[in-house]
Amino acid sequence: MSMRNSLNPGHHVVDIDGIQQSFHVAGQGPVIVVHPGGPGIHWQYLRMGFLERHFTMLYLEPIGTGGSSRLAEHPHGYTVERFAKQLGRFLETLDLSNVALLGHSHGGFVIQQYTIEHPDRVSAMILYSSSAVTGSDFMAAAANGVRSFSDRNQTEGPAVLRAWQSVPNMSSDEDYTRIMRDLLPAYFADGVHDKLDLGVFRLRIKATMLIGNSDPFDVRSRLRDLSIPVLVLVGDHDFICGPKWAKNLDDSCSNSALVHFTQSGHFAHLEQPEEFLSAVLAFFKAHQLVPR
């Protein structure tokens, strides 16, 4: 594939150091490179048609998922650093510089890691439902969030709690996909997921079990050295990357804006799409971000 055609709408695959990197392009306008979460969640859940009306959205299929190659040591080796290296080689291969990056959840870890290492190649970061730090406090807060959801929701709560408790014992892609589908109600604000067609969205959730390392993620001190603009987006009802972690992110950055979605959990692009679009457009306008 010619690099000249790499931003044409559709599905593309490029070879990067012997690894097939799959990605999807939609829309027209300034380029936003999108890294999904997980790790190991397939990209389809993050499709944002409302942004595609204003931007060229380039959705990555992270290594190990979908049409992208698996590492030789699969399912091991999928560290934040390895994902960040792949992202960097991808941008180099497509000759994309001065580009905006959007990372959701774990994808936010990846784009933070890459931007800290290569700030000259990034024009802006959109950190969506993410955090600058993980560890025991982070996981304890998430567990408390699941228990709170289970207590509030007698119908769906028991299945959600069982799914969360089974995470340490999963051993296959099928296990991971089932767990994420069963956990899905907890990722939405109470009452909001009732208005959405979760049946369809649940089927879009596909997951590959990827193993990185057990070291906590913490880039708070390194973020302070970045001057590029950062947009932090958070759903107030997000049990895993909620307001506490968003404020921590915002406080760690020197040039950031924090936007709360008061009626959203982990998926504000589905729960409050109009507000999500407005936040991104205002951010681009405020910083006069233009395509290369």
C-alpha positions as CSV (number, residue, x, y, z in Angstrom):
1,M,0.0,0.0,0.0
2,S,1.3,3.4,-0.9
3,M,1.7,5.7,2.1
4,R,0.1,8.4,0.0
5,N,-3.1,6.4,0.2
6,S,-2.9,5.4,3.8
7,L,-5.4,7.9,4.9
8,N,-8.0,7.0,2.3
9,P,-11.3,5.7,4.0
10,G,-11.4,2.0,4.7
11,H,-9.4,-0.8,6.2
12,H,-5.6,-0.8,5.7
13,V,-2.7,-3.0,6.8
14,V,1.0,-2.0,6.8
15,D,4.0,-4.1,7.7
16,I,6.0,-2.7,10.6
17,D,9.2,-4.7,11.4
18,G,7.5,-7.9,10.3
19,I,4.3,-7.2,12.2
20,Q,1.1,-6.7,10.3
21,Q,-0.5,-3.5,11.7
22,S,-4.2,-3.2,10.9
23,F,-6.1,0.1,11.1
24,H,-9.3,1.8,9.9
25,V,-9.7,5.3,8.4
26,A,-13.0,7.2,8.4
27,G,-13.9,10.9,8.0
28,Q,-12.2,14.0,6.7
29,G,-10.3,16.8,8.5
30,P,-7.5,17.0,11.1
31,V,-6.1,13.6,11.9
32,I,-6.8,11.9,15.2
33,V,-5.1,8.6,15.8
34,V,-7.2,6.5,18.2
35,H,-5.8,3.8,20.5
36,P,-8.5,1.5,22.1
37,G,-8.4,0.2,25.7
38,G,-8.1,-3.1,27.4
39,P,-5.5,-4.1,26.8
40,G,-6.9,-6.5,24.2
41,I,-10.3,-5.0,23.5
42,H,-11.0,-4.9,19.8
43,W,-11.4,-1.4,18.2
44,Q,-15.1,-1.5,17.1
45,Y,-16.5,-0.4,20.4
46,L,-14.7,2.9,20.1
47,R,-16.1,3.9,16.7
48,M,-17.2,7.6,16.9
49,G,-19.2,8.5,13.8
50,F,-20.0,12.0,15.2
51,L,-16.2,12.8,15.2
52,E,-15.8,11.5,11.7
53,R,-17.9,14.4,10.4
54,H,-15.1,16.7,11.5
55,F,-11.9,14.7,11.6
56,T,-10.0,12.0,9.9
57,M,-10.3,9.3,12.5
58,L,-7.6,6.6,12.3
59,Y,-8.5,3.7,14.5
60,L,-5.7,1.4,15.4
61,E,-6.2,-2.3,16.0
62,P,-3.5,-2.8,18.6
63,I,-1.0,-5.6,18.2
64,G,-2.5,-8.9,19.4
65,T,-6.0,-7.9,18.4
66,G,-8.2,-8.2,15.3
67,G,-6.3,-8.1,12.1
68,S,-3.0,-7.1,13.6
69,S,-0.2,-9.6,14.3
70,R,0.5,-11.3,17.6
71,L,3.9,-11.0,19.2
72,A,6.1,-14.1,19.1
73,E,5.7,-14.6,22.8
74,H,1.9,-14.1,22.7
75,P,0.0,-13.8,25.0
76,H,2.9,-12.3,26.9
77,G,5.0,-9.3,26.2
78,Y,2.2,-6.7,25.8
79,T,3.5,-4.0,28.0
80,V,2.6,-0.3,27.8
81,E,6.1,0.3,26.6
82,R,5.7,-2.3,23.8
83,F,2.4,-0.8,22.7
84,A,3.9,2.7,22.7
85,K,6.8,1.5,20.6
86,Q,4.4,0.0,18.1
87,L,2.4,3.3,18.0
88,G,5.6,5.2,17.3
89,R,6.7,2.9,14.5
90,F,3.2,3.2,13.0
91,L,3.4,7.0,12.9
92,E,6.8,6.9,11.4
93,T,5.7,4.4,8.8
94,L,2.8,6.6,7.7
95,D,4.9,9.7,8.0
96,L,2.5,11.2,10.5
97,S,3.9,14.0,12.7
98,N,2.3,16.8,14.7
99,V,-0.6,14.5,15.1
100,A,-3.4,14.4,17.8
101,L,-3.7,11.2,19.8
102,L,-6.8,9.9,21.5
103,G,-6.4,7.1,24.0
104,H,-9.3,5.4,25.8
105,S,-8.7,3.8,29.1
106,H,-5.6,1.6,28.8
107,G,-5.1,3.3,25.4
108,G,-4.6,6.5,27.4
109,F,-1.6,4.8,29.1
110,V,-0.1,4.0,25.8
111,I,-0.4,7.5,24.3
112,Q,1.0,9.1,27.5
113,Q,4.0,6.8,27.3
114,Y,4.6,7.5,23.7
115,T,4.1,11.3,24.0
116,I,6.5,11.5,27.0
117,E,9.1,9.8,24.9
118,H,8.4,11.7,21.7
119,P,6.8,15.0,22.5
120,D,8.0,16.6,19.3
121,R,5.8,14.2,17.2
122,V,2.5,14.9,19.0
123,S,0.4,18.1,18.7
124,A,-2.2,17.2,21.4
125,M,-3.4,14.3,23.6
126,I,-7.0,13.4,24.3
127,L,-7.0,11.2,27.4
128,Y,-10.4,9.7,27.6
129,S,-11.5,7.7,30.7
130,S,-7.9,7.1,31.6
131,S,-5.4,7.7,34.4
132,A,-1.7,8.6,34.9
133,V,-1.3,6.0,37.7
134,T,-2.4,2.5,38.5
135,G,-1.6,0.2,41.4
136,S,-3.2,-1.1,44.5
137,D,-5.3,2.0,45.3
138,F,-6.5,2.1,41.7
139,M,-7.6,-1.5,41.7
140,A,-9.2,-1.3,45.2
141,A,-11.2,1.7,44.0
142,A,-12.4,-0.2,41.0
143,A,-13.4,-3.2,43.1
144,N,-15.3,-0.9,45.4
145,G,-17.1,0.5,42.4
146,V,-18.2,-2.9,41.2
147,R,-19.5,-3.8,44.6
148,S,-21.4,-0.5,44.8
149,F,-23.0,-1.2,41.4
150,S,-23.9,-4.7,42.5
151,D,-25.6,-3.4,45.7
152,R,-27.5,-0.8,43.7
153,N,-28.7,-3.1,40.9
154,Q,-30.3,-6.2,42.2
155,T,-31.1,-7.5,38.6
156,E,-27.7,-7.1,36.9
157,G,-25.5,-6.7,40.0
158,P,-24.8,-10.4,40.9
159,A,-23.7,-11.3,37.3
160,V,-21.5,-8.2,37.2
161,L,-19.9,-9.1,40.5
162,R,-19.3,-12.7,39.5
163,A,-17.6,-11.5,36.3
164,W,-15.3,-9.1,38.2
165,Q,-14.3,-11.9,40.6
166,S,-13.5,-14.2,37.8
167,V,-11.0,-11.9,36.1
168,P,-8.0,-13.4,37.9
169,N,-8.9,-16.9,36.7
170,M,-9.5,-16.2,33.0
171,S,-7.3,-18.3,30.7
172,S,-8.6,-17.7,27.2
173,D,-9.8,-15.1,24.7
174,E,-13.3,-16.6,25.2
175,D,-13.1,-16.1,28.9
176,Y,-12.0,-12.5,28.5
177,T,-14.7,-11.7,26.0
178,R,-17.4,-13.2,28.2
179,I,-16.2,-11.4,31.3
180,M,-16.2,-8.0,29.5
181,R,-19.6,-8.6,28.1
182,D,-21.0,-9.6,31.5
183,L,-19.3,-6.5,33.2
184,L,-20.7,-4.1,30.6
185,P,-23.6,-2.7,32.6
186,A,-21.3,-1.5,35.3
187,Y,-19.4,0.6,32.8
188,F,-22.4,2.8,32.2
189,A,-24.1,5.4,34.4
190,D,-27.2,4.1,36.2
191,G,-30.2,4.5,34.1
192,V,-28.3,5.5,31.0
193,H,-27.6,2.0,29.7
194,D,-31.3,1.2,29.8
195,K,-31.8,3.8,27.1
196,L,-29.1,2.2,24.9
197,D,-29.2,-1.0,22.9
198,L,-26.6,-2.8,25.0
199,G,-27.5,-6.1,23.2
200,V,-25.9,-4.8,20.0
201,F,-23.0,-3.1,21.8
202,R,-22.3,-6.3,23.8
203,L,-21.8,-8.2,20.6
204,R,-19.3,-5.7,19.4
205,I,-17.1,-6.4,22.5
206,K,-14.4,-8.8,21.5
207,A,-11.3,-9.3,23.5
208,T,-7.9,-11.0,23.2
209,M,-6.2,-12.0,26.5
210,L,-2.9,-10.1,26.5
211,I,-0.4,-10.2,29.3
212,G,2.1,-7.4,30.0
213,N,3.7,-7.0,33.4
214,S,2.5,-6.5,37.0
215,D,4.3,-3.2,37.5
216,P,2.1,-0.2,38.3
217,F,1.8,2.5,35.7
218,D,2.9,6.0,37.0
219,V,3.9,8.8,34.7
220,R,2.6,11.7,36.9
221,S,6.0,13.4,37.3
222,R,6.9,13.0,33.7
223,L,3.7,14.5,32.4
224,R,4.7,17.9,34.0
225,D,7.4,18.3,31.5
226,L,5.0,18.3,28.5
227,S,3.9,21.6,27.0
228,I,1.5,20.2,24.5
229,P,-2.3,20.7,25.1
230,V,-4.1,17.8,26.8
231,L,-7.8,17.2,27.0
232,V,-8.9,15.0,29.9
233,L,-12.4,13.5,29.5
234,V,-14.2,11.7,32.3
235,G,-17.6,10.3,33.1
236,D,-18.6,11.1,36.6
237,H,-20.0,7.6,37.0
238,D,-17.0,5.7,35.7
239,F,-16.1,3.0,38.3
240,I,-12.6,2.3,37.0
241,C,-11.2,5.6,35.6
242,G,-13.5,8.1,37.3
243,P,-13.2,11.7,38.5
244,K,-10.5,11.1,41.1
245,W,-8.1,9.7,38.4
246,A,-9.1,12.4,35.9
247,K,-8.3,15.1,38.4
248,N,-5.0,13.5,39.1
249,L,-4.3,13.5,35.4
250,D,-5.3,17.1,35.0
251,D,-3.2,18.1,38.0
252,S,-0.2,16.3,36.5
253,C,-0.3,18.1,33.2
254,S,1.0,21.7,32.7
255,N,-1.4,22.5,29.8
256,S,-4.6,20.6,30.2
257,A,-8.4,21.0,30.3
258,L,-10.7,18.7,32.2
259,V,-14.2,18.0,31.0
260,H,-16.8,16.0,33.1
261,F,-19.7,14.1,31.6
262,T,-22.3,14.1,34.4
263,Q,-24.5,11.4,33.0
264,S,-21.8,9.0,31.8
265,G,-19.7,6.2,33.0
266,H,-16.7,4.7,31.0
267,F,-18.3,5.3,27.6
268,A,-19.2,9.0,27.3
269,H,-18.9,8.7,23.5
270,L,-22.1,6.5,23.7
271,E,-23.8,8.1,26.7
272,Q,-23.3,11.7,25.9
273,P,-22.1,11.9,22.2
274,E,-23.2,15.5,21.6
275,E,-21.4,16.8,24.7
276,F,-18.3,14.6,23.8
277,L,-18.2,16.2,20.3
278,S,-18.6,19.7,21.7
279,A,-15.7,19.2,24.1
280,V,-13.4,17.9,21.4
281,L,-14.3,20.7,18.9
282,A,-13.8,23.4,21.6
283,F,-10.4,21.9,22.4
284,F,-9.3,22.0,18.8
285,K,-10.5,25.5,18.4
286,A,-8.9,26.8,21.6
287,H,-5.5,25.5,20.6
288,Q,-5.8,26.1,16.8
289,L,-5.0,22.6,16.0
290,V,-4.8,22.0,12.3
291,P,-3.9,19.0,10.1
292,R,-0.4,18.6,8.8
